[in-house]
Amino acid sequence: MSVPDYPDEPDRAPNCPAPRESFDLYGHEHAEQAFVDAMHSGHLHHAWLLAGPRGIGKATLAYRMARRVLGAKADLAHGLLGSDPDDPTCQRIAAMSHGDVLVLRRPFDEKRKRWRAEITVDEARRMAGLFQTRAGEGGWRVCIIDAADELNLNAANAILKMLEEPPDRAMVILVAHAPGRLPATIRSRCRRMDLRPLSQDLTQKIAIQHGASADEAQLAAQLAAGSPGRTLAIASAGGATLWREIDQLVSQGAHGGQSLAQDLVRRLSLAKAAPERTLFFELLVMRLEKSMRDCARTGALKGVEPWFALRADIQSLANDMDRLYLDPGQVLFSAIQNTWRTVAAHPLTKGDASC
């Protein structure tokens, strides 16, 4: 089934299947069984919180739950919550044309031509519009919030009102990468399912199934820490090359990495390089963490506090770049400069800053 690409998926990585188009899910049979049992009991909870690291399949599970609740034909060839991809319900959900399904995500800022950094209250209020009307097909209505930890305060309060007084046959599925950011009042009204990272072998297998070479898949799986989504993002966005460049950047420092830094800033500042730019910050943080782990294993780790501060600073820069609409080139250059200063001033060992 061919599905057009819709501009409503701010977190979708290049060449990665959208969750609404994915009919297979690996490694989360326990969560699927819990939902199947709830369906068979006849007492489905009105709110489900799917928690876990980014890219491990939470949104894919949310769509699988929605399809079955809305009456899609079951297909066990695609797992416990599998549905027939040719079923009309599945096709309409994949095409974002099912009247009883609403997906809340960060909106696109037409003026600045980039995704907003949070889900706004105007977006959240759309859920009331779905639940205050009767289901178009006489069954359930489902709202997927992806990701719920991106709700701003006003949006979270609007969601809470619906969770406190849920209408009949209405379900909210909240996808959360960092559930601790959600208000306790929202968490307490949800049935929570925690999804765990997958094995490296399984994430590598998934990457190869989606077109990555064996070498790309192996390195991507090592870096992705059990996240198939991140594995595919790393493999499809030239992550192996970018990782080697970041490793060289950190190892050489300011004296040997100036040319490479200029090339990276120039390349990743382009508007079309947004996915690679996001990946750069992720891999830079991972490279710093690798140095700290390696040094800790050898017992040579000293003065680690500045490195933790550097990690937090880079993560903050990456978040502020989108939230405050900062110039990507300046943010990239600041991240590299801060890294070099920390490497020079606080080496993890006497002779080698990267252990």
N, C-alpha and C positions, 0 to 999 in steps of 0.2 A: 504494500500500500504506500503510495507516494503522498506525503503530506507537505503542504507549503510551509515555508519558514515564516513565522509571525514575529513582529518586533515587540514581543512581550516577555522576553526571557533574558533579563539582564545578566544572569549568572551562567548562561550556557556557554561552554567552551567550544572553540572551533572544531568541527568534525566529530563532536560528541552528540549522540542521539539525545533529543529532548525527552524528559520523563514521560510526557504525554504520548510519545511515539514508541516507548520501550515496553515490550511485552514479556521480557524475561528479567528476573531478579535473582541474584546469587547470594547465598550466605546468610539469609535472614529468615530461614524457615520457622524459627521459634516465634518471631513476630507475626508472620502470616498465620501460623496455627492459632495464635491467641485471638486473632481477628475472626478467623473461620469459626472458632468455638463460640465467640460472642454472637456471630450471625446465627448459628444453629440454636443458640439459647433463646433467641427471640428478644433479647434485652441488649440491644446495641447502645453503647454510651453515645451521648450527643457530641462529645468533644474528645479528640485523640491528639496527644502530643508525641510526635515522632522525633526523638532526640538522638544526637550523635554527631561525629565529625562531618565536616563538609565532604560531599562527593561519595558517600558510601551507599547511597540508594534510597534515602528517605523520601525524596519527592517521587521517585519511581514507585515506591510502596504506596504513597498517598494516592496516586492515580489508579493503582491496582485495586485499592480499597474502594475508591469512588466508582469504578466500573462495575464491580460486583454489587455494590449497594444499589446502583441504578439499574440493575437487571441484565447486565451483559451476560452472554452465554459463557458458562465456565468451560475452561480448556486446561485440563491437568497436565497437558504436554508442556505448558508454560508455568508449571509450579502450582502450589496450593491455592494461590489466589489468581491463577492464570485465567485469562479470558481469550475468547476467539478474536483474533485481530480483524476478521472480516465481519464481525457482528456490527450492526448499525450503530449501537450505542458506543462501541469502541471507536468507530470511525468518526462519529460526531464529536466525541471528547478530544480525539487527536486533532481534529480540525478546529477546535475551540468554538464549536457551534452548538453545543448542547445547552438548551435553555435552563436546565436544572443544575448546572455546574458553574461556579464562579471561582476564579483564581485571583487572589490578591498578591501583587508583587510591587516592587519599587516602580514608580511610574517613570516614563521617559520625559525629560525636559526638552521640549521642542525648541525653546529659545537658545539653550546652550548646547543642544545636540549631544546630550549625554544622560545617563541614567541618574535619577535622584539617589541620594545616599540612604534614604529611609522610606518606609511605607507611610504615606500621609493619612491624615484623618479623612480627607475626601475619598481616598481609596477605601478605607475601612468602612465608611458609611454605605458603600455599595452592598455590603453584606446584608444590611437591613432591608434593602430593596429586594434581594433574593428571597429572604425568609418571610417577608411580610406579604408575599403573594403566594398563591397556591402553586404547587408543582405542576409544570406544564404537562406532565405525563401521569399525574395522579400518584406518584410514588415519593421518593426521597428528594431532598435538595441538599447539595454538598458544596461547601466552601473550603477550598484549599488555600492556606496562607503560607507562602513560600518566599522569604523565611520569616517566621513570626518574631524572631529576635531583631528584625529590622523595623518593627513597628515603632513609631515615635510615641511619646507619652499620650498625646490626645488620641491617636489611632488605637493604642492599647486599651484606653478607657472605653472607646466606642465598641471594641470587640467584647470587652468584659460585660457590657450591658446585655449583649445577645447570649453570652454564656450563662449569665445568671438566670435568665428567663427564656430557655430555649423553646422554640415552637415545636410542634409535633413533626416527626419524620424529617428532622433537620440535623445535619451533621457538619461539624467544623473539624478539619484536619490541619493541625499546626505543625509545620516543619521547622525545627529549631536546631541550628548548629551550636548555639550557646544558650541552652534553656535557662541558665541562671540569670540572664539579662531580662527575662520575662518577669512581670510582677507576680508575686506569690499568689495573688488573688486569681490570676489566670491559670497558673500551674495547678492550683488546688481543684479547679473545676474540670480538669482533663484527666483522662486515663492515659498514663504515660507508657510508652514503649521505647526502650533504649536499644539502639542499633550499634553493633560493635564493628570495628574495622575488620576487613577480610584478611586472609593470609596473603603473603607476597606471591605465592605460586598462583593463587586464584586471580589476583589482580593482574598479574602478568598474562595469564591465559585470556582474560577479558580484553586486554589491550591488543593482543595478537588477533583475536576474533574481529576487532574493529579496524584492522588494517595496519597496525604498528608492526615494524620489523622486530625480530627476536631481540636484537641488541637494544633497540629503543625501548621495547617493552620491559626488558630486564632492568635497565637503569631507572626508568620511570617508576616501576613497581617498588624498587628500593627506596626511592625518594618520597613516594606517595603515602607511606605508612598505612597501608591497608585501605586506601580510598580508590576505588575504581575510577571515579570521576576525575580525581586529580591525576591518576595514572594516564588517562586518555588525554587530559589537558596538557600534561607535560610532554607526552609523546607527539601530539598533534601540533603543538606550538613551538617545535624545535627545542624542547626542554633539554635534551642531551647536550646540544651545542651551547645553550645558555648556561647550563650548569658548569661546563668547562670554563666558560668565559668568567663567570662569577668566582670560581675557584682560583683562576689566575689573578683576578682583580684583588681578591683578599690576600693571596699569598705574596704577590709582588709589592703591594702597597703603593703609596703615592709616587715613589721613585720610578717604578717600572711599569705602572699601569695607566699612565696618563693617556696614551694613545687609544688604548682599549676603552677607557672610560668615555672619552669623547665620542668614539664610534657607537658605544652603547646608548649614550644619551641622545645622540642624533637619530639613531634607528628607532629607539623605543618612544621617542616623543611624538612620533607621527600618530595622527588620529586613528589610522587603521591598525596600529600596533597595540591597541588597548588590552587585548588578551595577553600578549607577550609581556606588556608592562606589568600587569597584575602578577603574572608568573614570576617576573624578575624579583619582585619584593618577597614573594613566598620563598623562592629559592635562596635569596640572600639570607633570609632569616634561618633557613634550614642549614645553610653553610656555616653560619655562626654557631648554631646549636651543635653541629657535627664537631667543630673544633673544641667546644666545651666538653662534649661527651668523650672525645678521644683523649683529651688531657686528663679528665677525671679518671679514666681507666688506667692511666699510667701513673697516677698519683702526683702529677705535675701541675695540677690546677691551682693557681694562686691569683688573688685579686680579681675574682670572677664578677664582682658587682658591676664594674663598668661595662662588661659584656652583656649582662642582663639589661642594663639601662640602654645600651645600644640597640638591643633587640626590640625593646619597648618603643624606642624612638623611631625605628624604621617602620614598625607596625603602625604607629601613630601617623607618621608621614603619609603612608599609603592610604590610610583611612581619610585623613584630612584632604588629600589630593582630590578625591571625589566629593566629599562632603562640602568642602569650601571652594570647589572649582579652581584649584590652584594650577599653575602652569606645570605640566608634567616634566618638562626639561629641568626646571629649577628643583623640583622635588627629587628627581633622579640624581641630580648632581649633589644635592644636600645629603642624600642617603649614602652616596659613595664617599663624599668628603668625611662624613661622620664616622664611617667605617674605617677609613684610613687613619683618622686621628686616634681612634681607640686602639687599633692594631699597633700603632707606633708608641703610644703612651702607656699601654697596659698589655704588653705581650703575655701570653699564657704560659710561656716558658722563657728561659733566659735567651735562648738562641733562635727560637722559632715561634712566631706569633700564632701559627695555626697548628702547633703541636705536630 
